[in-house]
Amino acid sequence: MEQRRDLILKGNVVSTILMLSLPSLMMGLVQSLIPVIDGLFLNNLVGTTAASAVTYCTPVVNMTTALSQGLSVAGMAIIGQANGRGDFKESRSTTIQLIIFAFILGIVLAPLLVLAAFGLSGHVNQEIAHNVFVYISLNALVIPFSFLESIYNAIKNANGKPEDSFIRMIIMLVLKIVFNTLFIYVLHWGLVGAVIASLASNVLITFWMFYELFLKKNGDRLEMRGFHFDHRIIKKLLYIGFPSMLSSLMLNLGFFLINNEVEKYGSIVLNGQGIANSITSVCFILPSSFASAITTMVSMNVGAMQVKRAKYSCLIGCIVSAITAAVLIAIVVPLSSYLTILFTREAQVLEVANKALHIYTYSVIGFGVCMVEQGAFIGLGKTKITLVMSILRVWLLRYIFILATESYLSYYSVFWGSLFSNYAAALITTILILRVSWESDI
């Protein structure tokens, strides 16, 4: 821990960011491949209707995990700044409190997802209603384990060890392929098999994480002995994390409402959008993967009173993110028709997916810059700004754009809305980062 801290505080900024970001970049690539793998299995083996239902349900499931993401953001900022001060006792205490609290919260929230399944399945296109109920209700079993995975990533990033999160994600990808093959291809369990594959993968990953954090003999091993909830730490986590929780919740609520607009056009359009989302998830995740490295750099350097170094780290992160996004655009756009056909052979679905992919992909540069700058705000503990920007990007800039142009552009207003909102959000975030006071709010 001390060696990594010295590198972040004193090493070459560019090489340190690249070193911290490389595991996150690789993890982002692997993470983005997981929905691609799911999409390939569902579209080719289960059918368009099931794949459309998953596209519709994903924001609903993500609304439940919004709390874990908010706690992760708070934990990363608090643990990172404690490490920057050299207060490793506080860092470990916060880590244990975060793990236990997140797991209990995940268990408490799981029944809410089942209730949501009943409500939503009665208000969607009957073509996908049953699949919507099955997918959302069964995902309630996965939620507590997903919470722990988000927390694990935050802990490792705050400790300057994102490579550990990458290893976890590699294992997850392998397990998903194995279990999807077993439950969907071999046993023909359809959509149920897809969720059971996720559950089995998450359970095994959680056992591995427990060993890594509490049993493996190394200098960072955590101790549960004498544990009791520390209300001071929990209160701080909730205070810092609440804006990010609300941000993620509002973000996914916005995506859900957007899916409601698309769902009106039927499963073909919804599936085409889902295929485009699966492919562009790779493009969106890679440039934004630098954000966690910038959060680590900013939180530790601000904690060590090195403001100029923190600012410079943010600038380098934005530049590298934009370059990465431009390279991805140059690769994906010419290959779009070759990529979408891997998912389906239905001409109508392919037409929607190809056009959506062309529009979506060009918004990656703006998205990457916006995410990196939000990573800097998180490192400063200014999570209220990230809340405002998330609401602004999806609700005011995108959703209102869709409603205003839908009568002219039909469902393509969704794709153009993404392009408009991501670049507008990047511009606004850049203005804010240039004007903000670089002092910790923690």
N, C-alpha and C positions, 0 to 999 in steps of 0.2 A: 504493500500500500504506500509506504513512504517513498519507495523508488519511483512509483508511477506518479505520485504527487510532485516530486521534484521535476520530473520530465514535463508535466503540465504547467508548472509554475516558472520553469527556467529554460526548458528546451526550445529548439527552433519551432516557431508557431506553425509554419506551413507543414513541416514534417510531422509534428505532433498531431495536428488536425487530421492529416491523412492516415496516420497510424491509428488514431482513435476511430476514425470513420470507416476504415477498411473492413473491420469486422461488422460494423453496422450496415455498410453497403452490401456486404455479402449476405448478412442476415436479412436485409431488406429484399434482396433478390430471391432468397429462399422463401421468405415469408410471402412474397407476392406470387410465388409459384404454387403455393398451397391452394388458393382459390382457383388457379388455372387447372391444377390437377383435378380438383372437385368438379369443375365445369366440364372438363373432358370426359370424365366418367359419367356425369349426369346426362349431358347432351347426347353422347354416343350410345349409352347403355340403358338409360331410364326414359329419356324423351324430353321434348321441348316444354311440355307442361310442368314437369317437375323442376326443370332448370329455371323456368320463369318464376315459379313459386319461391325458389331460393333467392333469386334476385330481389323479389319483393320483400322477403322476410329479413334479409341481412341487416338493414338499418334498424329494424325492431330489436333484433338480438343485440346489436351494437349499442342501442340505447341503454340496455341493462348493464353492459360492461363499461358504460361511461364513468361510473363511480370508481371502478378500478383504475381507469386511465387517469382520473383526477388525482387519486391517491398516489399513483406512480409518479406523476409530475411533481407533486408536493414532496414525496419522498426523495426524488432525485435532487431537487433543489436543496432540501434541508440536509440530507446526508452529504451531498457534494460540498456545501459550505462548511459543514463540520469537519470534513476531511481537509478542506483548504486551511482551516485554522489549526489543524493538527489535533483536534479533539476526537480521537478515535473511540473513546468510551461513549460519548454522546452519539456518535455515528452508529455504533453497534446497538445501543439501546433503542434508537429510533428504528433501526432495521427490524428488530424482533417485534416491536409493537406494531409495525406496519404489516408484517406477514400475518400475525394472528388476527388482527382487526379485519384485514381484507378477506381472509378466508371465511370468517364468521359472517361478514356482510354479504359475501357471495351466496352462502347458504340461505340467508334470510330473504334475499331477492329472488331466488329461483322460483318460488311459487307464483310470484307476480308475472313471470313469463308465461306460465300455464294459463293464468287468467286472461292475459293479453291474447293468447291463442284462441280462446273461445270468442272473444269480442271481435277480433279482426277477421276470422274465417267466415263470420256471418255478414261481412260488409264488403267482400271483394267479389270479383268476377267468379261465378260458379265453376268456371273451367279450372281454376286453381285453388278453390276454397279448401278442399280436403287436404291438399298438399301443404297449404299454408298452416293449417292446424297441426298437422303431424310434425312439420319442421320446427315450428316455434315451441310447441309443448315439449318435445323431446330434447331440445337444446337447453331446457331448464336444468337437465342433469349435468351439462357441461360447464355451466356458469361458474360454480365455485372454483373449479380447476383453472378456468381462464383467468380468474382474478389473481390466482397465485402466479401464473405465468407473467402477467403484466408487472406484478410487483418484483418478481425475480429480475426482469429486464432492467427495471429502474434501479435496483440495488447494484447490479453489476455496472451499469453506466455511471452511476454516482461514484463508484469506487474506481472508475477509470479502467474497467475491465470488460469492454463490450464483446470481446472475443468469447467469453463464457456464454453470453446470450446467443451468439452465432452457433455455438456447438449445440445448444438446446434446440434451436430452430432446425438445424440439419437433422437431428434425431426425429423431430416432429414430422418433417417432410417425408423421411423414409417410412415412418410408422403409418402416415396417412396413405401412402401409396400401397403399402402392404395390406392394410385393413380395408381400403377401398376395393382392392382386388379381391379380397376374401369375401366381403359382405355384399358387394354390388355385382362383381363379375362372376364369382364362383357360386355364391348362395342365392343370388338374384333377389336380394331384399329391397332393392329400389331405393327410394328416398329414405326409408327407415335405416337401411344399411349405411347410407352416407352419414347420418347423425351418429349411429353406433360406432362407425369408424373414427369419428371425431372424439367420441367419449373414450373409447379404448386408448387412443393416442394420448389424450390429455391425462388420463389416469396414470399411465406408465411414465409420462414426462414428469408428473408431480412427484412420484416416488424418486425419480432420478434427482430432481431439484432438492428434495429433502435430504438425500444423501450428500449432495454437493454442499449444502449450507450448514447442516447440523452434524453430520457423521464423518465426513472426510477430514483427515488429520492434516490441517495446514494452519497458517497464521491467521486466516480470516474466519475460522470456524466459529459458529454462533452457539451460545449456550442457553438452553431453556430453563435451567435450574433456577428456582425462585422467581419465576415469571409472575408478574401481576400487571394489570393495565395501569399505565401512567397517563392520567387524564391530561397532564400538561402537554405531553407529546401528541396524544390523540387530538386534542384541541388545536394544536399547531398544524397538524396534518390536514385536518378538516378546513381550517381557516385558509391555509395556502392552497389546498386542493379544490375547494368549492368552486372557484371560478372556472377551473379546468373541467371539473365534473359537469357543471352547467354548460360549458362550452361544447363538450363532447355530446352531451344530451341534446342540445339544441341543434348541433351539426347533423346528427343522425335523424333527428325529428324532421329537419329540413329535407334530408335525402328521402325519408319515408314519404313526405308530402309530394316530393318530385316523382317518386315511384307511383303514387296515386294518380298523378297526371298521366303518366305513361301507361299505367294499367288499363286505363279507359280504352286504349287502342287495341287491347287484346294480348294474348300470350306471345304472339310472334314478335311484336315490337318490343315487349318487355324482355324477351329472350335475346333479341338482337342487341339491346342496350346492355344486358348482362354479359354477353360475350365481349363486347367492346370494353366494358369495365374490367373484366378479367385480364385482358391483354394490356390495357393501359395501366393497370395496377402496378405492373413492373416499372413502367415509365414514371409513375407518380412516386413510388416508394424510394427508388434509388436517389434522386436529387434531394428528397426530404430526409434521407438517412443521415445527412450531415448535421441535422438539427440536434440530435442527441449529443454529438461530439461538441457542438457549440455550447449546449447547456452545461456540459462538464467543464469546458474551458472557461466559460464566463463565471459559473458559480465558484469554482476554485480560485480563480484569479481575483474576483471581487472579494471573496473571503480573505484573501491574502493582501488586499488593498493594492492590487495591480490593475487599475482601471484602464490605462492605455493598452495594456496587453489584452484585456478582455474585449475592448473595442476592435482592435486589430484582428482578433480571432473571428469576430462576427463578419468583418469585411471579407476575409479570406474564405470563410464558409460560404458566403453568398456567391462569390466568383466561381468557386469550384462547383457549387450546385448548378449554376447556370450553364457552365461548360458541359457538365454531365448530361443535363437535360437536352442540350442542343445535339449532342452525339446520339442520344436515344431517338430523337425525332428523325435524324438522318437515317437511322437504321430501320425503325418501325414503319414509317409511312410507306416506303417503297414495297415493303413485305406484307402489307396489311391483308391483301386478298389471300395470300398463302397461309397466313396465320388463322384467319377466321374459318377457313374451310376445314381446319383440324377439328373444329367443334361440331359442325353440322354440314349436311349437304342440302338442306332446305333453302331454295333460292330466295324466298321472301325474307327469311331470317338473315341470310348472308347480305342481302341488299342493305338492310337496316344497319347491320353490324359494321360493314365496310365504310359506309358514310359517317356513322358515329365515330368510328376509330380515327378517321382523317381529321375530324374536327377536334375531338378530345385531345389527341396527342399534342397538338400545337400549344395547348395551355400549360404544358409541363414546366416550362421555364418560370413562369409567374408563380406557379404553385411551389416550386422548390425554393425560390428566394423568400417567399412569404413564410414557409415553414422554418427555414433557417433563422430568420429574424425573430420568429415567435420562440424558437429555442433559446435565443439570447434573452428575451423577456422572461422566460421561465427560469433561466439561470440567475436573473436578478431578483426573482421572487415576485415579479410584476405580472402575476397570472390573470389579473383583471383585464389587462390589455389583450391577452390572448382570447379571453372570453368575448370581448367586444368584437374583435376581428373575425372570430369564427362565426358569430351571429351575423355580422355584416356581410361576410363572404357568401354564405349560403342563403341567408334569408333576404336581406335587402338587395344584394347585388345579383344573386342568381335566381331565387324563387320569384321575385317580383319581375325580373327580366322575362322569365318563362311565362308568367301570367299575362304580361303586357304584349308578348309577341306570339303567343300560341295560336291566335286566330289567323296569323299570317304564315307562320313557319310550321304549324302542326307540331308533331312530337320532336321535330328537329330543334325546336326552341330550347329543349333540355340540353342538347349538345352545344349549341351556340352560347347558352347561358353559362356553361362551365368555362368556356374560353374567355368570355367577358369578365366573369367574376374573379377568376384567378389572377388576371393581369391587373385588374382594378385593386384587388386586395394587396398585391405585391407593391403597387405604387403607394397606397395608403400606409402600409406597414413600414416601408422605407422612410417615409416622411416622419413617422412616429419615432423610429429608432434613431433618427438624426437629432430629434428634439428632446428625447427622454433623458432624465438625470440618471447617470450610471452609478446609482447607489442601491444597496440591497434593501428590499422591503421586508426581509425576514428578521 
